[in-house]
Amino acid sequence: MHRPRFLAAMNRPPASRPPVCLRYAMWCLAASVTDKYESTQQHFYQRARKYIERDEMRGHGESIISIGHVQTWFLISAFEFKMTFFPRAWMSTGRASRLALMMGTHRVDGGGLDVKQCLPPARDWIDAEERRRTFWMCFFEDRAASIGTGWPMSMDERDVCR
């Protein structure tokens, strides 16, 4: 996440702010590494899951097509790995990975634009870089999750255009 852009987005009207689930996922991970707020981590985790699942069920699922939702699933899975909830973590990693692939973040720098685009073109280099970094974190976590569990990977490195 680009911190200045994220903080600026928090001052926008509610409909154009980052998703609520992302904020809860961020708070959850922060609470999990801070003794003072450790008691709140489960509450934030449950809220993050509740809100992202609510977004997923809204309409036909089109409301989850955002970089913020990919980041939410990534942060949720990172917390789940930290807490050794391995089956949940692997599933959450898969959700982040599939969503990132669906939005074409694996092809930010290359071809393959002949398929339907779920995201509008990047507004500027910051937007493109946030997409790029979000993809690489998902790629890394997909690999780490599969190595740690022995379960299959969901991303094929041959599809990545860098």
N, C-alpha and C positions, 0 to 999 in steps of 0.2 A: 504494500500500500504506500502511496505517496502521501506522507504525513500532512504537508501543508494543504494539498488538494482535499484530503479526507476531512480535515478540520474545517476548511472553507465550506465543504458540502453540508456540514452539519448546520449551517446557517440558512440553508435553502428551505423552501416550503417542504412540508413533510413528505409529499409524494416523490420529491426528487432527492431526498437524502439517501445516504447509504442504508441498506436494509437493517432493520432492527436486529435480526438474527446475527448479523456480522458484529454489531456492537456487543451483544451478549457473548458471542464466541471469544471476542478479544478480552472482555472482562474475565471470562472463565479462565483463560490461559494465564492472564496476569495474576489472578487470585491464586492460581495453583503454584505459583513460585514466590508468593509473598506470605510470610507467616501471619501478618496482621489480618489478611483477608482470606486466609485458607478456608475458613468456615463457610464462605459464600460461593466457593467454586462449584459445588454440586447444584446450587440454585441457578447460577448463571448457565451451567451446562444444560440443565433441563429446559431453561427458557430458550437458549439458542436452538436446541433441537425442536422445541415446540414451534417456534416462529419460522424456522426454515421448512419444516414439514407443512405448516399452514400455508406458506407461500407456494410450495410445490403443489398443493391441492387446489389452489385458487385457479379458477377458469380451467384452461386445458394445460396448465403447467407453464404457460408462457412467461409468467412473472418471475421465474427463477433463472431466466436467461440473462445473467449479468455477471460481471467479474466479481462483484461483491458476494454473490452466492457461491461461486467457486471458492473464494477465499474463506467463506464461512465453513464449507464442508472440509476444507483443508485444516482450518484451526480446530474444528471439532475432532477430526481424526487425530491430530497431534495430541490433543488432550486425552483422547481415548487410549492412544498408545502409551502415554505417560502414566495413565491409571491402570494399564494392563488389561483393558477391555478389548482384547485382540479381535474377536469376531466383529464387534461393532466398528472398531478402528479400520479393519480391512474393508468393510462395506462402505464406510464413510469416505475412505480414500478412493474407492471405486466411483462413488458419486462425484467427488471432486474431479477425478480424471475424466470420466465420461462427459461431464458438463463442459470441462475445458476443451475436450476434443470436439464436442458438438458445436461449440462457438468458434472453432477454427484457430484457437490460440497456438496450436502446434505449427501453424503456417503463417504466422505474423510476418515473417521475413521472406516468404517464398511464394511459389506458385500454388496451384490447387484451388484457385479462386473460381473455378468453374462449377463449384457446388454451391448450394444455397447458403447464403450468409445470414447468420443469426444476429450478429452484432453490426452496428453501423461502422464505417471506417473510423480508425483512430483519429481523434481530434487533433492531436499533436504528438510530439515525441514522448512526452510523459505518459500519455495514455497508451501508446504502443509499448513502451517499456514496462508499464504495469502489467499489461497482458502477457508480455514475454516472461517476466519474472514469475507471474502467477502460474503460467504453464510449467516453467522449469521446477518450481516447488512441487507441483502435482506430479511431474515426471519422477522427480527424486523420491517423493513419498511412495509412489506406486512401486518403484524398485525396492525401496527399503521394506515396505510392507510384505512384498512377495518373497524377498530373501529371508525375512524374519519368520514367516509362517510356512513357507514352502508352497503357498498357493500361487496360481498363475498371475502374470502381469496383465494389465489391461491396455497398456500402451506399447506400440511397436515403434522402435526408434527409426525404422526405415521410412515412416510417415512424417517425420519431423523435418521441417524446413527451417534452417537457422541461418 
